[in-house]
Every structure is written in C-alpha cells, then in structure tokens.
C-alpha cells in the first residue's frame, strides 16, 4: 500500500513513515497542502494521512476541495483537534477516518489497513484466490495450506494485484504501490518481482496484458 503522509511536524512525520515502512507499506511525506495536491495529481496513492494544521491552508479546506474534485483516495485525518465537533466536521468534510493526537502507531496502521480493505471491497484481512490465501496485515501467504515466504515488495505487489480484482494495473501504478518518491528504481525491478511471484506461487498467477500492464490471473493456482 502506498501512503502519503501530509504533516508539517517533521518529528511526527518521521515516526509515521518509519512505522508504515516497518509494516511493509511504501510511504512518502509532504508538509503542505500545495505539495499534497501535487502528489495526488502525479502519483497513484492508496491512502492519505492528513494533518489539519498545515502551514499554507487548513487541512479541512484541502479535504473538501479534493472531494469536490471526486478524489476517492481513502483519507485518514490525524490531528490534535480532538473535540467531538472537530471530529464531526472532519468526517462531514470527506474523511474516511479520524484519529486524534497523541496516537498509537499500531492503531494508525490498523486503521489504514481497514481503509484498504474497505476500498478493495473486503470486510476481513484475508484474501482468498483459489488455493492462495494472503493476509496483508500479518504478511502470511499460504498456497494449498503451505506457507510461502515472500519478500516485502513481492507481497506488496501481490496484494496490489489481488485488491484490483482482475483490473489491469499499469507499470506505473504498480511501481507507485511498491516504491517511495525518492527511491532509485532499476528498469527491470518490477519484472524481477513478477518473475519471483510466478516462480514461488504459480506461472499463471499474474497475466501480462501487452501494452497495458498486469492483472491477477483468472485461473487461480
């Protein structure tokens, strides 16, 4: 999952980024509303963690403007404004969840995982595809009941394809799900991850759609 953290407090942002990456998520940080809009316009994102006290604009105004533009990216408000009217205002403005500061990092990650489940149309963590079972939260992967060890980015790639439920994802969309903004990506990195998944799980698991991208195989392993 690719998460954008919009937070002007550098210390909080570093802690959130470290926690998200430790749980296997790609995460990036911007410190202003203007930078957040630019990131949303240029990259595929799975979720946004949004502070309200931004230096150039109130986060609620940014949230309302994004929703007015039909931006459907799940957004979790993370803020020191913890009064009930503030929470109501955040949810009415388009937030999918609202978490007051101070917060527990494990709860933040769990809430983001819940937003990802909801966006993918699931009510539980476990994803089943034929004989394949994947739990994105725990990282556990079973094939015919037997555990399969996947590297962090292999797991992220597999979850992105499974969550798409047969839709074709472009190379850029898949790279956005795996890598942070500032990472150097080798030209064949995505192909290597796909090769490893096919070898470890099943050659039919990932279909190549020439000129468009990849999708999860319709014939389950």
C-alpha positions in Angstrom: 0.0 0.0 0.0 1.3 3.5 -0.9 0.5 6.1 1.7 1.1 9.8 1.6 1.7 11.5 5.0 0.7 15.2 5.0 2.2 16.5 8.2 4.2 19.7 8.9 5.7 18.4 12.2 8.9 16.7 11.0 9.3 14.6 14.1 5.8 13.1 13.8 6.2 12.6 10.1 9.4 10.7 10.6 7.8 8.4 13.2 4.8 7.7 11.0 6.9 7.0 7.9 9.2 4.6 9.9 6.2 2.8 11.3 4.5 2.4 7.9 7.6 1.2 6.2 8.3 -1.3 9.1 4.8 -2.8 8.3 5.7 -3.2 4.6 4.0 -0.1 3.2 5.5 2.4 0.8 5.2 5.9 2.4 6.0 9.4 1.4 5.9 12.7 3.2 4.9 16.3 2.3 4.5 19.2 4.6 1.9 21.4 2.9 -1.5 21.4 1.2 0.1 22.5 -2.1 2.6 19.7 -2.1 -0.2 17.2 -1.2 -2.3 18.2 -4.1 0.7 17.9 -6.4 1.5 14.4 -5.1 -2.1 13.3 -5.5 -2.2 14.6 -9.1 1.1 12.9 -10.1 1.1 9.5 -8.3 -1.1 6.5 -7.6 -1.8 6.5 -3.9 -3.8 4.0 -1.8 -4.3 6.2 1.3 -3.5 9.7 2.7 -2.8 10.5 6.4 -3.8 14.2 6.7 -2.9 16.7 9.4 -5.3 19.6 9.6 -2.8 22.3 10.9 -0.9 22.8 7.7 1.2 26.0 7.2 -0.4 27.1 3.9 -4.0 26.0 4.3 -6.3 24.4 6.8 -6.5 20.6 6.1 -10.3 20.6 6.1 -10.4 23.1 3.2 -8.0 20.8 1.3 -10.1 17.8 2.1 -13.3 19.4 0.9 -11.6 20.6 -2.3 -10.3 17.2 -3.1 -13.6 15.5 -2.5 -15.3 18.1 -4.7 -13.0 17.0 -7.5 -14.1 13.4 -7.0 -10.8 12.3 -5.4 -11.7 8.9 -4.0 -8.4 8.1 -2.3 -9.1 7.0 1.3 -8.1 9.7 3.8 -7.4 9.4 7.5 -7.3 12.7 9.4 -4.5 12.7 12.1 -4.8 15.9 14.2 -4.6 17.4 17.6 -8.2 18.7 17.2 -9.9 16.0 19.4 -13.2 17.7 20.3 -16.4 16.0 19.1 -17.4 18.9 16.8 -13.9 18.7 15.2 -14.3 15.0 14.5 -17.8 15.5 13.1 -16.5 18.3 10.9 -13.7 16.1 9.6 -16.0 13.2 8.7 -18.6 15.6 7.2 -15.8 17.1 5.0 -14.9 13.7 3.5 -12.5 12.0 5.9 -12.8 8.2 5.9 -11.5 8.0 9.5 -10.4 10.4 12.2 -7.6 9.8 14.7 -6.7 12.4 17.4 -3.1 13.0 18.5 -1.4 11.7 20.5 -1.9 8.3 18.9 -0.6 4.8 18.9 1.3 3.8 15.8 -0.2 0.3 15.8 -3.7 1.7 15.8 -2.9 4.1 12.9 -1.6 1.2 10.8 -4.6 -1.0 11.7 -7.0 1.9 10.7 -5.1 2.3 7.3 -5.3 -1.5 6.7 -9.1 -1.2 7.4 -9.4 1.6 4.9 -7.6 -0.5 2.3 -9.9 -3.5 2.9 -12.9 -1.3 2.5 -11.6 0.2 -0.7 -11.0 -3.3 -2.1 -14.5 -4.4 -1.1 -13.4 -6.7 1.7 -14.6 -6.9 5.3 -11.7 -9.1 6.6 -7.9 -9.1 6.2 -7.7 -12.5 4.5 -7.7 -12.5 0.7 -8.5 -15.8 -1.0 -7.8 -16.6 -4.6 -8.3 -20.2 -5.4 -5.8 -22.2 -3.3 -3.9 -19.0 -2.5 -4.6 -17.2 0.8 -2.9 -13.8 1.7 -3.2 -11.8 4.9 -1.8 -8.3 4.1 -1.7 -7.3 7.8 0.4 -10.2 9.0 2.3 -10.9 5.8 1.3 -14.6 5.9 0.9 -16.3 2.5 -0.4 -19.8 2.1 -0.6 -21.9 -1.1 -2.6 -25.2 -0.7 -2.2 -24.6 3.0 1.5 -24.4 2.9 3.4 -21.2 3.9 5.3 -19.3 1.2 7.9 -16.8 2.1 7.7 -13.6 0.1 9.9 -10.5 0.2 8.3 -7.3 1.3 7.9 -5.9 -2.2 6.7 -9.2 -3.6 4.0 -9.2 -1.0 3.1 -5.6 -1.8 2.9 -6.4 -5.5 0.7 -9.4 -4.9 -1.7 -7.6 -2.6 -2.0 -4.7 -5.1 -3.0 -7.1 -7.9 -5.4 -9.1 -5.7 -7.0 -5.9 -4.5 -7.6 -4.8 -8.1 -9.8 -7.9 -8.5 -9.0 -8.5 -12.2 -8.5 -4.9 -13.3 -5.4 -4.2 -15.3 -2.8 -2.2 -13.4 -0.2 -0.3 -15.4 3.6 -0.5 -14.7 3.5 3.0 -13.2 0.6 2.1 -10.9 2.4 -1.0 -9.7 5.7 0.9 -9.1 3.8 3.5 -7.2 2.4 0.8 -4.9 6.0 -0.5 -4.2 8.3 2.4 -4.0 8.7 5.8 -2.3 9.0 9.0 -4.2 12.8 9.3 -3.8 13.8 5.7 -4.4 16.0 4.8 -7.4 14.2 2.1 -9.3 16.1 -0.2 -11.7 14.4 -0.5 -15.1 13.7 -4.2 -14.7 12.8 -4.2 -11.0 9.1 -4.8 -11.5 9.8 -7.6 -13.9 12.1 -9.3 -11.4 9.4 -9.2 -8.7 6.8 -10.6 -11.1 9.2 -13.4 -12.1 9.7 -14.3 -8.4 6.0 -14.4 -7.7 5.3 -16.6 -10.7 8.1 -19.0 -9.6 7.2 -19.2 -6.0 3.4 -19.4 -6.5 2.3 -20.3 -10.0 3.2 -19.2 -13.5 -0.5 -18.4 -14.2 -0.9 -16.2 -11.2 -0.1 -12.9 -13.0 -1.2 -12.2 -16.5 0.7 -9.9 -18.8 -1.6 -7.6 -20.9 0.6 -6.5 -23.7 0.9 -2.7 -23.9 -1.3 -2.1 -20.8 0.2 -3.8 -17.8 -0.6 -6.7 -15.5 -3.6 -8.3 -13.7 -4.2 -11.2 -11.4 -4.8 -14.4 -13.3 -8.4 -15.5 -13.8 -7.2 -19.1 -13.4 -6.4 -19.5 -9.7 -3.4 -21.6 -8.7 
